[in-house]
Amino acid sequence: MGDNTEDPRCSKAEFEKIWPVLRKAVEELLQQLPGHYPTVSYEKHFSLVYRCVLSGFGWELHNRTSVVISDHLQCNSSTLSKTSDDELIDSFDLCSQQFFEAVSGIVAIFAHLDRFLQSKSEEGMKKDLYLMFDSLVAEPNVERLISCLRRAKDDFLSVPPSQMERIVTLLYKLDTAYASLCPELFRRFIPAVELPVPLLEAEVEWNNLGFVNTADSESKRSFEDPVDPSPSRSAKRFCADF
């Protein structure tokens, strides 16, 4: 009796038909508002990704998906750059929450691609997407964003402490060097914050003059799933504008 099991692999022509379906799913996840239940069928798209990776289209799928996400983030960054200071904090918060909720769904759907990338000594999709958000959205807007946070840090009516903590914690996860832009703000929410060596030396000299930072005496907070900063960018900022 012959084997009637259907071959899950796909041809190049079939891959070209599958890709628009996966692209639409990614775009839907990226556009979905925070807290809304996703309408994307995970089982369906999970199986399609499996077929593509099994058939040798892993790199092609990775490259195409990265372009879709990159285009989305560049559009968001452009919008943020045109946003007024009064609206920047809320806009960045919404943008980041929307993106990282989408990341959870994207990584779930592309689980087979994620394993493929890790088997090739790649970092994996989740870290790639964190770094992509950092380079395309956070970094181009971070100086103005932190300036707005610094001005609003004592105005609980304009920016709730929970929102400020969420943004500051995210920035520190993306790149610990961001703390050097405003150490007193980061230490309000992350007492164990690490600063670049030149800034630490300046702080020691400041303390020797009698000015002591009391933030270190606050209780430590822990946060889950940290993302290590890219070594090539870990020392990209050394000065803070006090």
Helices and strands as residue ranges (DSSP letters): H 12-31, H 42-54, H 58-81, H 85-109, H 111-119, H 125-133, I 134-138, H 139-152, H 161-174, G 176-181, H 183-189, H 197-208, G 214-217, G 231-233
